[in-house]
């Protein structure tokens, strides 16, 4: 099987840390060529994530540094190179293969493991769209082991909702050891990672308490949430103290200490986001007197993505596609993302190559 591959492509290029004016929609970007061990993917769709916006504005830089004073270390793993094509969630088709990759992989429909495990150095991973160019383009190159063949009736846009959010969710649940019969509190449950956590926790047999806007109650119940705590409500008025086995958090912010109150002794707290604010107040006595365990979850453990692909192909989980935008409207998609009015994931679709 052979594909016609152009010399240049359309891509949304991040030119530096800053506002939306740092996103440049270009039609003259050279199509990458796969090196040894890599595959070239024609992108069908790419999902949006908090990290796209956080990287653009330099949110990962040390506290006190922001858009007005552009940081030098605004990526997940420190400084990133510009120009950079972002986009950690990719679904598409392999159209070329580098040396050492079986030619039979050309034509495969794939989703990409955003945490590029094959590029791990020491204990740090390279991330698609951060350390290497990602999916906000017509084509992208990735290491062949990180491109997983997928057999699914779902559309490219639907499949692009899964890689980052659901792998992050599975990693959070796995690292915190969520098991059947346990009670789990999930914050930010209407967002991509939160809604994925609801589905995957219920799949594990856990009882789920979801924290989200009340308008999403019916949808979250359909995903498996046993009950809803309205976002912004006093947690103590809805959840008794010492009644939850695990908290899965992507929110943080000023109400964070309340999460420790509802955890049982020897409970577990896992975090992979801080959309309400990264700086929180911790009373160390709660941590050690209740024998709590804390898990920071970014790099993914062995087997996480394989389990996700298996769940997808079996139909055990379903996509939560809120809307799809042309790649040219990425800035508008990010603005809508930040409004947090949607339920589920937003994706962008590049022009057909």
N, C-alpha and C positions, 0 to 999 in steps of 0.2 A: 504494500500500500504506500502510495506516495502522495504528498501534498505540495501545492504551490505555495511557496513562502516568499513574501515580498522582502525588499531590502529595508524598507522603513515602515513604521507603524504609528498608530495613534495611541497616545498615552497621556495620563494626568501625572505631571511631574511636580514633586515637592522641591522647591528651590532653596528653602531654608526654613528656620523656625520663625513663626509669625502668624499673621491672620490669613484670611482666605486668599489674599493677593499673592501668597506664596505657592498657590496651586496654579500651574501653567498647563493648559490643555494644548498639546502639541501634536502635529501630524508628521514630524520629521525625525522621530526617534529611531535610531537603528534597531532592527530586530535582533535580539541577542542570538548568538550561535551556541549550541550546546557543546560544552567542553567534555572531556572524558568523564564518564559516570553520570552525565546529566541528560535530561530530556527537555525538549522545547514543547511547551503547551500553548495551544491556541485557546485563549481564555473565553469561556462561555458566559461566566458571571463571576463577580467578586463581592463578598460581603463586607459591610461596614462594621467597625468595632471602635470602642472607646480609645484603643491604642492609636488609631489613625489620627484622631484629634489631639490626643495627649502628646504624641510625637511632634505633630505640626506646631503646637504652641510651646513646646519645650517643657511640658508639665513634669517630666521625669527628672529634670535638673534639680540640684539642691534647693531646699526651701528658700524663698525670697527672691529667686530668679525667675523671670517670666518673659512675656512677649515684649515688654518695653525695654528690657535689657537682654537681648537674645543670648541664650545659654550656649555653652560649648559642649555640654554633656546632656543633651535633651532626649536621647534615645533610651530604650530599655536597658541596654548594656553600656551606657555612656555615650560618647560622641558618635554620631552617624555621618556618613558621607553624603554630600549633596552634589548634584541632583539625585534624588531618590524617588523611585516609583513605589508607592505604598500598596497596601492591600494584602492582608494575611490570609484571607479566605478565597480559595480558588477552586472552581470546577471548570473543567475543559477537556480538550482532546490532545493527546500526544501526537505531534506532527513531525518530529525529528528526534533522533537519538545520537548522543555522542559516542565516542569510542568506548568499547567495553560494555555497552548496553545492548541487550538483545533487540535486533531489528523488529522482531515480532511485537514489541511493545508499541510500535507506531500504529496509531488508530485506536488505542485504548482510551476509553473515557475514564477520567481520574478525578479524585479530589486530593488536595495536597495537605500533608501534615504541616501546619504553620510553624510549629516548633521543630526546626529542621534537625532532627536527632542525628542524622548522618554527618553533620558538620560540628557536632559537639566538641568543644575543646576544654579539657579539664572538667569542670562542673558547670560550664556555661554553654547555652545553646545559641545558635544564630536563628533569628526569626525572619520569616518571609515578610517583606515589606518594611523591615527595619534594618537589619544588617545586610540583607540582599534585596534586590528589586523584586516587587510582588506583582499582584494581579490587577492593578488599576491601569491596564494596558491591553492591547490585542494579543500580545504574546508575553510569556515569561519562561525563564529557564529555572529548573530546580533539580536537585540531586534525584536520580532515579529512585532510590529507596524510599524517598519521602513522597512520591507520587503513587497513590494507592488506586488500583483499578476498582471501579465501582459498577455493579450491575443493579440498576434501579430504574423504575418507571418515572421517577421524579424529574422535573425539569432542571436545567443547569442553575437557574435562579433559586430554586428550592434547595438544591444540594449545596449551593454556596452559603446557605444559612448555617451549615453544620460545623465546619472544621474547627474554627477557633472557639466558638461558644460552647459547643457540646464536648469537645476535647477538654476544655478548661473545666467544665462542669464535672465530667467523669473523673478528672484528676482531683478536683476538690473532694468529691465524694469518696474516691478511693483512698486518698492520703489520710482523710479523717476517719476512715474505717466505718462508714455508714452501712448498717446491716438491717436485715429484715426485723420488723418488730420495734425498731427504734423510732423516736420522735425527733424530727429535724426541722429547724427553723431556717427559712431561706429568705434573705433580704433581696430587694430589687427584683422580685419574682416576675415582673412583667417584661423585663429586658431580655436580651439574648441569652446571656449566661444564666440568669435567674430562672427563666422559663425552662431552659434545658435542665437545670438542676431539679426542678419540680418533676419533670418527666423521668429523669434517670433515677432520682431517689425513690420515686414510686415504683419504678421497675425493679429496684432492689428490695421492695417490700416494706419500705419505711413509711411512717405516718408523716405527712408534710403539713407544716404551718407556713403559709406564704405571706410575706409582707409586701403589699403593693397597693396601688390606688383601688378604691372600691369599685370603680367602673370595670375592672378586670376580673371581678369575682367569678363570674360564670365561666370565663375562659380558663381561669386557673383551676377551677373545680373540674372542668372537663379534662385537664391535663393530669389530675390526680391529687390536687391539694385537698386536704381534709377540711381546712378552714383558712380564712383570710384575716390578717390584721391590717387595718387600713394604714397606708403610709402616713406618717406624721402623728399617728395616735400614740398615746403613752403605752409602751409595751407592757408594763406591769398591770394595766387594766384588762389585758386580753390573755396574757400568758402568766401562769403562776411561777413564782421563783422555784429554782431547782427542779424544773419539770422537763427539760429538753436535753437530749443526749448529745446533739451536735448542732452547731450554728454554722451555716454557710453564708458568707458575707461578701458582698461586692459594693457595699455602700459606705461604711465607715461614718465619719462625720460626728457632730456633737452628741448624738444619742447613742454612740457606740458603747459606753459603759453599761447601758441597760441590757445589752446582749449577754454579758457575763453573769448578770443576776439570774437570768432564766436557765442558764446551764446547770445541770446537775453536777454534784461532786464527781470528779474524774471525767467531766464532759470535754468535748473537743470543739475547737473553734478553727475554721479554715477560711482564709481570705484570698481573694484574687481581684481586688478592685477597691476603689475609694471614691465613688462618684459624688458623695456628699462632703468629702474632705479627707485628706490623708493624715492629718495630725489629730490624734485622739488622746484622751486622758485615761491613763491606766493606773489603778490602785493595785500595786504589786501584791498586796495582801489577798485580794480576790484570786489572783493567779495561783499563789502557792498554798493558801489555806484550803482552797477547793480542789487542789491537785489537777488543775486544768492543763490541757495540752493545746498549744497554738501551732498552726501550720500555715506558712506562707507558700502560696502555690502559683508558680509561673511555669518553670520548666516541667515537662510532663514525664511521668514515670513510665517504665516499660509496660507495654501492652495497652496503653490508654487508647491510642488511635486505632489499633487493630480491633479493640472491643467496639469502638464507635462504628467502624465500617461494618462489622458483623451485625450490630443492631439496626443499621440502616438497611442492609440487604435483607434482613428478616422482616422488616416492616414494623419492628417493635417501637420505634419512635417516629414522630411525624414532624415535618417542617413547620416553622412558624414564620412564613414570609409575610411581612407587613406591607412592603412596597418595593418595586424595582424602578430604578431611574437610569436614564442614559448616562454613560460615563461623563459626558460633557457637563452634566448637572450635579457633579459630586459635591460642590459647595452647598447647593440647596439641600442635597441629601444629608449632609452633615448638620446643617441648620435644623432640619426636621428631626434628626437623631437627637440633638441636644435639647429639643423641646420635650422629649420623652413622652410624647402623647401616643406613640405607636405601641402595639403589643407584638413583640417578636422582633424580627430582624429586617434591616434594610439592605438591599444589594444594588450594585451598579452593573450595567451591561455595556461592554464596549461595542463599537461598530463591528459588524461582521467583516472578518478579514477575507 
